[in-house]
């Protein structure tokens, strides 16, 4: 989601937050989002007794819950992107400058990677890791394209018609995406990179990250084009 989109639909009473606060919100939000994705995966795998479905269910519920909280709390500050695909669409729509977008990307990656390392430390694992979990192939790439398309499309539609429902809409879409996409719905280039640094339940092998990122960017661009047309404001 983007702060600019929300500002169009919901009157703001506070001044526009400064860049440092916006970057801080992106870094903190990414920290908690990525930490929850990795940490809940570790916890789920540890407690599930080898039942992958139960582990994935725990991972899913925790991710959906933290997304709701983070978006509701931080969207008024930074727009609660936590995702380079969302930032890319905001830049395409000229709601954020390219330079600011690059700073957002840096904050998302820095905060997110720290979140991954924090999860490792909490569970007494090696902080520095490389994932060995293979996630590749046409089916998984299609899953990531569809997941990212659906995420961006959800954001654009909710902001246009139900801005108060953006947080639950995004959280519910990702919750569903964990189960209906073959890739378990990363839908986020930064989290794909960060998850390559974790040889745990939610990890992805570094060699498989480029395919995921390309699919995510393609899905985001398609959603931006279709959503820009379908959700366009009517002219007087």
C-alpha positions as CSV (number, residue, x, y, z in Angstrom):
1,X,0.0,0.0,0.0
2,X,1.1,3.6,-0.4
3,X,0.6,6.5,1.9
4,X,-0.2,8.7,-1.1
5,X,-3.1,6.4,-2.1
6,X,-4.5,6.5,1.5
7,X,-4.1,10.3,1.7
8,X,-6.2,10.6,-1.4
9,X,-9.1,8.8,0.2
10,X,-8.8,9.6,4.0
11,X,-8.3,13.2,5.1
12,X,-5.1,13.6,7.2
13,X,-4.9,15.9,10.2
14,X,-1.2,15.5,10.9
15,X,1.7,17.0,8.8
16,X,3.3,14.8,6.2
17,X,6.0,12.8,8.1
18,X,9.6,13.6,7.2
19,X,11.7,11.2,5.2
20,X,13.6,9.9,8.2
21,X,10.4,8.9,9.9
22,X,9.1,7.2,6.8
23,X,12.3,5.3,6.3
24,X,12.3,4.3,10.0
25,X,8.7,3.0,9.7
26,X,9.7,1.0,6.6
27,X,12.7,-0.5,8.4
28,X,10.9,-1.3,11.6
29,X,7.9,-2.8,9.7
30,X,10.1,-4.9,7.5
31,X,12.0,-6.1,10.6
32,X,8.9,-7.4,12.3
33,X,7.4,-8.8,9.1
34,X,10.5,-10.7,8.1
35,X,11.2,-11.8,11.7
36,X,7.7,-13.2,12.0
37,X,7.9,-15.0,8.7
38,X,11.1,-16.7,9.7
39,X,10.4,-17.1,13.4
40,X,6.9,-18.6,13.0
41,X,8.3,-21.0,10.4
42,X,11.0,-22.2,12.8
43,X,8.4,-22.5,15.6
44,X,5.9,-24.3,13.4
45,X,8.4,-26.8,12.1
46,X,9.7,-27.4,15.7
47,X,6.3,-28.0,17.2
48,X,4.5,-29.8,14.3
49,X,6.3,-33.1,14.7
50,X,7.1,-33.3,11.0
51,X,3.6,-32.4,9.8
52,X,4.3,-29.8,7.1
53,X,0.7,-28.7,6.8
54,X,0.6,-27.8,10.5
55,X,3.9,-25.9,10.2
56,X,2.6,-24.0,7.2
57,X,-0.6,-23.2,9.0
58,X,1.3,-21.7,11.9
59,X,3.5,-19.7,9.5
60,X,0.4,-18.5,7.7
61,X,-1.6,-17.3,10.7
62,X,1.4,-15.5,12.2
63,X,2.2,-13.7,8.9
64,X,-1.4,-12.6,8.3
65,X,-1.7,-11.3,11.8
66,X,1.5,-9.2,11.8
67,X,0.6,-7.8,8.4
68,X,-2.7,-6.5,9.8
69,X,-1.0,-4.9,12.8
70,X,1.9,-3.3,10.9
71,X,-0.2,-1.8,8.1
72,X,-2.8,-0.4,10.6
73,X,0.0,1.1,12.7
74,X,2.5,2.3,10.1
75,X,0.5,3.1,7.0
76,X,-0.1,6.7,8.1
77,X,3.6,7.3,8.3
78,X,5.3,5.5,5.4
79,X,2.4,3.9,3.5
80,X,3.5,0.5,5.0
81,X,5.1,-0.8,1.8
82,X,7.6,-3.3,3.4
83,X,7.9,-4.5,-0.2
84,X,9.9,-3.2,-3.2
85,X,7.0,-4.4,-5.5
86,X,4.7,-2.0,-3.7
87,X,7.3,0.8,-3.8
88,X,7.8,0.2,-7.6
89,X,4.1,0.6,-8.3
90,X,4.0,3.7,-6.2
91,X,6.9,5.1,-8.2
92,X,5.1,4.2,-11.5
93,X,2.0,6.0,-10.3
94,X,4.3,9.0,-9.4
95,X,3.2,8.8,-5.7
96,X,6.9,8.5,-4.6
97,X,10.0,9.8,-6.3
98,X,12.6,7.3,-7.7
99,X,15.3,8.5,-5.2
100,X,12.9,8.1,-2.3
101,X,11.9,4.7,-3.6
102,X,15.5,3.5,-3.6
103,X,15.8,4.7,0.0
104,X,12.6,2.7,0.8
105,X,14.2,-0.3,-0.8
106,X,17.3,0.1,1.3
107,X,15.3,0.4,4.5
108,X,13.2,-2.6,3.7
109,X,16.2,-4.8,3.0
110,X,18.2,-3.6,6.0
111,X,15.3,-3.9,8.4
112,X,14.2,-7.2,7.0
113,X,17.6,-8.9,7.1
114,X,18.0,-7.8,10.7
115,X,14.6,-9.4,11.4
116,X,15.8,-12.7,9.9
117,X,19.0,-12.6,12.0
118,X,17.0,-11.8,15.1
119,X,14.8,-14.8,14.5
120,X,17.8,-17.0,14.2
121,X,19.3,-15.6,17.4
122,X,16.0,-16.1,19.3
123,X,15.9,-19.8,18.4
124,X,19.6,-20.4,19.1
125,X,20.5,-20.9,15.5
126,X,23.5,-19.7,13.6
127,X,22.8,-16.1,12.7
128,X,24.6,-16.2,9.3
129,X,23.1,-18.9,7.0
130,X,22.4,-19.7,3.4
131,X,19.2,-21.6,2.5
132,X,19.4,-24.9,0.8
133,X,15.7,-25.1,0.1
134,X,15.0,-25.4,-3.6
135,X,12.1,-23.4,-4.9
136,X,12.2,-23.2,-8.7
137,X,10.3,-24.1,-11.8
138,X,7.5,-22.7,-14.0
139,X,4.8,-23.6,-11.5
140,X,6.5,-21.7,-8.7
141,X,7.3,-18.7,-10.9
142,X,3.7,-18.5,-12.0
143,X,2.6,-18.8,-8.4
144,X,4.8,-15.8,-7.5
145,X,3.5,-13.8,-10.4
146,X,-0.1,-14.5,-9.5
147,X,0.6,-13.8,-5.8
148,X,2.2,-10.5,-6.4
149,X,-0.4,-9.5,-9.0
150,X,-3.1,-10.3,-6.4
151,X,-1.4,-8.4,-3.6
152,X,-1.0,-5.2,-5.7
153,X,-4.5,-5.5,-7.2
154,X,-5.9,-5.9,-3.7
155,X,-4.1,-2.8,-2.5
156,X,-5.2,-0.7,-5.4
157,X,-8.8,-1.8,-5.2
158,X,-9.1,-1.5,-1.4
159,X,-7.5,1.9,-1.3
160,X,-9.8,3.1,-4.1
161,X,-13.1,1.9,-2.6
162,X,-12.5,0.7,1.0
163,X,-9.5,2.5,2.4
164,X,-10.4,1.5,6.0
165,X,-10.2,-2.2,4.9
166,X,-6.7,-2.1,3.4
167,X,-5.0,-3.7,6.4
168,X,-7.4,-6.6,6.7
169,X,-7.6,-7.0,2.9
170,X,-3.8,-7.3,2.5
171,X,-3.5,-9.6,5.5
172,X,-6.3,-11.9,4.3
173,X,-5.0,-12.0,0.7
174,X,-1.5,-13.1,1.9
175,X,-3.1,-15.6,4.3
176,X,-5.0,-17.1,1.4
177,X,-2.0,-16.9,-0.9
178,X,0.1,-19.1,1.4
179,X,-2.3,-21.9,0.6
180,X,-3.5,-21.4,-3.0
181,X,-0.2,-20.6,-4.7
182,X,2.5,-23.2,-5.4
183,X,5.2,-20.8,-4.0
184,X,3.4,-20.0,-0.7
185,X,3.0,-16.4,-1.8
186,X,6.3,-14.6,-1.1
187,X,5.0,-11.7,-3.3
188,X,7.9,-9.5,-2.1
189,X,11.4,-9.2,-3.7
190,X,13.0,-8.1,-0.4
191,X,11.6,-11.0,1.5
192,X,12.8,-13.4,-1.2
193,X,16.3,-12.1,-0.8
194,X,16.1,-12.1,3.0
195,X,14.7,-15.7,3.1
196,X,17.7,-16.9,1.1
197,X,19.7,-16.0,4.3
198,X,17.8,-18.6,6.4
199,X,18.2,-22.3,6.0
200,X,14.9,-22.9,7.9
201,X,11.3,-23.7,7.0
202,X,10.6,-20.4,5.2
203,X,14.0,-20.3,3.3
204,X,14.7,-20.2,-0.4
205,X,18.0,-21.2,-2.1
206,X,19.9,-18.1,-3.2
207,X,20.1,-19.5,-6.8
208,X,16.3,-19.5,-6.9
209,X,15.8,-15.9,-5.8
210,X,16.2,-14.3,-9.3
211,X,13.4,-16.3,-10.8
212,X,11.1,-15.3,-7.9
213,X,12.0,-11.7,-8.2
214,X,11.4,-11.5,-11.9
215,X,8.0,-13.2,-11.5
216,X,7.1,-10.8,-8.7
217,X,8.1,-7.7,-10.8
218,X,6.1,-9.0,-13.7
219,X,3.0,-9.6,-11.5
220,X,3.3,-6.1,-10.0
221,X,3.6,-4.4,-13.3
222,X,0.6,-6.2,-14.7
223,X,-1.5,-5.4,-11.6
224,X,-0.4,-1.7,-11.8
225,X,-1.6,-1.6,-15.5
226,X,-4.9,-3.4,-15.0
227,X,-5.6,-1.8,-11.6
228,X,-4.9,1.6,-13.0
229,X,-7.5,1.1,-15.6
230,X,-10.2,-0.8,-13.6
231,X,-10.0,1.4,-10.5
232,X,-9.5,4.7,-12.2
233,X,-11.5,7.6,-10.8
234,X,-14.5,8.6,-12.9
235,X,-14.2,12.0,-14.6
236,X,-16.9,14.5,-13.9
